[in-house]
Amino acid sequence: MAKWTPFPHAGDYRFDAASVKKQWARLHGGDAEPCPQDAAVLNAWALFHSGDFEKAAAAGLAAGGAGITVANKATAIYANYLEPKEKTRLDLFTQVAERAEAQAAAEPGNPNAWYWHAYALGRYSQGISVAKALAQGLGGKVKESLEKAIALSPRHADARIALGAFHAEVIDKVGSLIGGMTYGAKKDTGLKLFQEALKLNPGSPIAMIEYANALVMLEGDRKMNEATALYEKAAASTPADAMERLDVEMAKAELED
């Protein structure tokens, strides 16, 4: 596979095992991942938070166990924000979905195995078109895995964001009647999930961005001012690590368009 595109702000975030451990609660307020005992896994997380996604993925796979979660997160975040080729992006999301599915089969009580399975399938679905993905039955898999992640980890803010986005996108593509009857998608449920996510992880720029997108999808122009305010808040927030920097930069770019 071709070399991954480097994080464009290399050197802005320098983490080692000790600083990751110290800032763990802030860095993992979204995914509620427990702090690892294994030094190799902690080092993989240090690479991830520093923005060295390719090395983080390799280190996570080499460590095994809880390292698979680092590899899945590093690969998914890289594919979502930095990979320029659409086919490669989709291939990377497929890899993550398959690895996470195997991880969930081996460790059914691991919430982030279910979460990364859903995240990767969800991003893959957006890549091929949500309508096509729904026709392939991917929607049900995404919803089921996210609901499992939340049931296993009630403080999982990121799973709520992704599930809120699922409700919004399905209704946006097929309407509230078919969305509700066929896929169990409901506007009120979707909006409530975003509100819960922001209560659990108030500083999350991606929560603000995805909530803004959902408001426009579900409520239209009448919520445009509220959505813009959420984007402005996301763009003005101080990133804790490389991943959040990518979220903040995305919010800024959207406001400039």
C-alpha positions as CSV (number, residue, x, y, z in Angstrom):
1,M,0.0,0.0,0.0
2,A,1.2,3.5,-0.8
3,K,2.6,5.7,2.0
4,W,0.0,7.6,3.9
5,T,-0.3,11.4,3.5
6,P,1.4,13.0,6.6
7,F,-0.6,15.0,9.1
8,P,-0.1,18.6,7.9
9,H,0.7,20.0,11.3
10,A,3.4,17.5,12.3
11,G,5.2,18.6,15.4
12,D,2.4,20.7,16.8
13,Y,1.3,17.9,19.1
14,R,4.0,16.0,20.8
15,F,2.9,13.1,23.0
16,D,4.7,10.4,24.8
17,A,3.3,7.6,27.0
18,A,3.5,9.7,30.1
19,S,1.7,12.8,28.7
20,V,-1.0,10.6,27.1
21,K,-1.6,8.9,30.4
22,K,-1.7,12.3,32.2
23,Q,-4.2,13.7,29.7
24,W,-6.2,10.5,29.1
25,A,-9.5,11.7,30.4
26,R,-9.5,14.8,28.1
27,L,-8.1,12.9,25.1
28,H,-10.6,10.0,25.4
29,G,-13.7,12.0,26.5
30,G,-15.3,10.9,23.2
31,D,-14.6,7.2,22.9
32,A,-14.5,6.3,26.7
33,E,-11.6,3.9,26.0
34,P,-10.0,2.7,29.2
35,C,-6.3,3.7,29.7
36,P,-4.2,0.7,28.7
37,Q,-1.9,-1.2,31.0
38,D,0.2,-2.4,28.1
39,A,3.2,0.0,27.4
40,A,3.2,-0.9,23.7
41,V,-0.5,0.1,23.4
42,L,0.1,3.3,25.3
43,N,3.0,4.1,22.9
44,A,0.7,3.5,19.9
45,W,-1.8,6.0,21.4
46,A,1.0,8.5,21.8
47,L,1.8,8.2,18.1
48,F,-1.9,8.6,17.3
49,H,-2.4,11.7,19.4
50,S,0.7,13.2,17.9
51,G,-0.7,12.8,14.4
52,D,1.5,10.0,13.2
53,F,-1.4,7.9,12.1
54,E,0.5,5.4,9.9
55,K,3.0,4.5,12.7
56,A,0.1,4.4,15.2
57,A,-1.8,1.9,13.1
58,A,1.3,-0.3,12.6
59,A,2.2,-0.1,16.3
60,G,-1.4,-0.9,17.4
61,L,-1.5,-4.0,15.1
62,A,1.9,-5.1,16.3
63,A,0.8,-4.8,20.0
64,G,-2.4,-6.7,19.4
65,G,-5.2,-6.9,22.0
66,A,-6.3,-3.4,22.9
67,G,-3.8,-2.2,20.2
68,I,-6.3,-3.2,17.6
69,T,-8.5,-0.3,18.7
70,V,-5.6,2.2,18.2
71,A,-5.0,0.7,14.7
72,N,-8.7,1.0,13.8
73,K,-9.0,4.6,15.1
74,A,-5.8,5.7,13.4
75,T,-6.8,4.1,10.1
76,A,-10.4,5.4,10.2
77,I,-9.4,9.0,11.1
78,Y,-6.6,9.0,8.5
79,A,-9.0,7.7,5.8
80,N,-11.7,10.2,6.8
81,Y,-9.5,13.4,6.8
82,L,-6.2,12.9,4.9
83,E,-6.4,10.1,2.3
84,P,-6.9,11.9,-1.1
85,K,-7.9,8.8,-3.2
86,E,-11.5,7.7,-2.9
87,K,-10.8,4.0,-3.7
88,T,-8.1,3.9,-1.1
89,R,-10.3,5.6,1.5
90,L,-13.1,3.0,0.9
91,D,-10.5,0.2,1.1
92,L,-9.2,1.5,4.4
93,F,-12.8,1.8,5.8
94,T,-13.4,-1.8,4.7
95,Q,-10.2,-3.0,6.5
96,V,-11.3,-1.3,9.7
97,A,-14.8,-2.7,9.5
98,E,-13.5,-6.2,9.0
99,R,-10.9,-5.9,11.8
100,A,-13.4,-4.4,14.2
101,E,-16.0,-7.1,13.3
102,A,-13.4,-9.8,14.2
103,Q,-12.5,-7.9,17.4
104,A,-16.1,-7.7,18.4
105,A,-16.6,-11.5,17.8
106,A,-13.5,-12.2,20.0
107,E,-14.4,-9.6,22.6
108,P,-18.2,-9.0,22.5
109,G,-18.0,-6.8,25.6
110,N,-15.6,-4.4,24.0
111,P,-17.6,-1.2,23.1
112,N,-15.0,0.3,20.8
113,A,-14.9,-2.9,18.7
114,W,-18.6,-2.3,17.9
115,Y,-18.1,1.5,17.6
116,W,-15.3,1.3,15.0
117,H,-17.2,-1.4,13.1
118,A,-20.1,1.1,12.8
119,Y,-17.9,4.1,12.2
120,A,-16.1,2.5,9.3
121,L,-19.3,1.1,7.7
122,G,-20.9,4.5,8.1
123,R,-18.1,6.4,6.4
124,Y,-18.0,3.7,3.7
125,S,-21.7,4.1,3.2
126,Q,-21.3,7.9,2.8
127,G,-18.6,7.2,0.2
128,I,-20.7,4.9,-2.0
129,S,-23.9,7.0,-1.2
130,V,-26.2,6.5,1.7
131,A,-29.1,5.3,-0.5
132,K,-26.9,2.6,-2.1
133,A,-25.6,1.5,1.4
134,L,-29.2,1.3,2.7
135,A,-30.1,-0.9,-0.2
136,Q,-27.2,-3.2,0.6
137,G,-28.4,-3.5,4.2
138,L,-25.5,-1.6,5.8
139,G,-27.8,0.8,7.7
140,G,-29.1,-1.9,10.0
141,K,-25.5,-3.1,10.8
142,V,-24.4,0.5,11.6
143,K,-27.4,1.1,13.9
144,E,-27.1,-2.2,15.7
145,S,-23.3,-1.9,16.3
146,L,-23.7,1.7,17.6
147,E,-26.6,0.7,19.9
148,K,-24.4,-2.1,21.3
149,A,-21.5,0.3,21.9
150,I,-23.8,2.6,23.9
151,A,-25.3,-0.2,25.9
152,L,-21.8,-1.5,26.8
153,S,-20.4,2.0,27.4
154,P,-23.2,4.5,28.5
155,R,-20.7,7.4,28.5
156,H,-19.6,6.8,24.9
157,A,-20.2,10.3,23.4
158,D,-18.8,9.4,20.0
159,A,-21.2,6.5,19.5
160,R,-24.1,8.9,20.2
161,I,-22.7,11.3,17.6
162,A,-22.5,8.6,15.0
163,L,-26.0,7.2,15.9
164,G,-27.4,10.7,15.7
165,A,-25.9,11.2,12.3
166,F,-27.4,7.8,11.2
167,H,-30.9,9.0,12.2
168,A,-30.4,12.3,10.4
169,E,-28.9,10.9,7.2
170,V,-31.5,8.2,6.8
171,I,-34.4,10.7,7.2
172,D,-32.6,13.1,4.8
173,K,-32.3,10.4,2.1
174,V,-35.5,8.4,2.4
175,G,-37.8,10.7,4.4
176,S,-39.2,10.4,7.9
177,L,-42.0,7.9,7.1
178,I,-39.8,5.2,5.3
179,G,-36.9,6.1,7.5
180,G,-38.9,5.4,10.6
181,M,-40.8,2.3,9.4
182,T,-37.9,0.6,7.6
183,Y,-34.8,1.7,9.6
184,G,-36.1,2.9,12.9
185,A,-34.8,6.4,12.2
186,K,-36.5,9.2,14.2
187,K,-35.8,13.0,14.1
188,D,-36.3,13.5,17.9
189,T,-34.1,10.5,18.8
190,G,-31.3,11.8,16.5
191,L,-31.3,15.3,17.9
192,K,-31.5,14.0,21.5
193,L,-28.4,11.8,20.9
194,F,-26.3,14.9,19.8
195,Q,-27.5,16.8,22.9
196,E,-26.4,13.9,25.1
197,A,-23.0,13.6,23.4
198,L,-22.4,17.3,24.0
199,K,-23.3,16.9,27.7
200,L,-20.9,14.0,28.0
201,N,-18.1,15.7,26.1
202,P,-18.8,19.4,25.9
203,G,-15.6,20.5,24.2
204,S,-15.9,18.1,21.3
205,P,-15.6,19.9,17.9
206,I,-16.8,16.9,16.0
207,A,-20.0,16.7,18.1
208,M,-20.7,20.4,17.3
209,I,-20.0,19.9,13.6
210,E,-22.1,16.7,13.2
211,Y,-24.9,18.2,15.3
212,A,-24.9,21.3,13.0
213,N,-25.1,19.1,9.9
214,A,-28.0,17.1,11.4
215,L,-29.9,20.2,12.3
216,V,-29.8,21.4,8.7
217,M,-30.7,17.9,7.4
218,L,-33.6,17.5,9.7
219,E,-34.9,21.1,10.2
220,G,-33.7,22.9,7.0
221,D,-33.0,26.6,6.7
222,R,-34.8,27.6,9.9
223,K,-32.0,26.1,11.9
224,M,-29.2,27.6,9.7
225,N,-28.2,30.2,12.3
226,E,-28.0,27.6,15.1
227,A,-25.9,25.4,12.8
228,T,-23.6,28.2,11.9
229,A,-23.1,29.1,15.6
230,L,-22.1,25.5,16.3
231,Y,-19.6,25.6,13.4
232,E,-18.2,28.8,14.7
233,K,-17.8,27.3,18.2
234,A,-16.1,24.2,16.8
235,A,-13.7,26.4,14.7
236,A,-12.8,28.5,17.8
237,S,-12.1,25.6,20.1
238,T,-8.6,24.6,21.1
239,P,-7.7,21.1,19.9
240,A,-6.3,18.7,22.4
241,D,-4.5,16.6,19.8
242,A,-4.0,16.0,16.1
243,M,-7.4,14.4,15.5
244,E,-9.2,17.4,17.1
245,R,-7.0,19.7,15.0
246,L,-8.4,18.1,11.9
247,D,-12.0,18.6,13.1
248,V,-11.3,22.3,13.9
249,E,-9.7,22.8,10.5
250,M,-12.7,21.2,8.8
251,A,-15.0,23.6,10.7
252,K,-12.9,26.6,9.6
253,A,-12.9,25.4,6.0
254,E,-16.7,24.9,6.0
255,L,-17.2,28.5,7.3
256,E,-15.0,29.9,4.6
257,D,-16.9,28.3,1.8
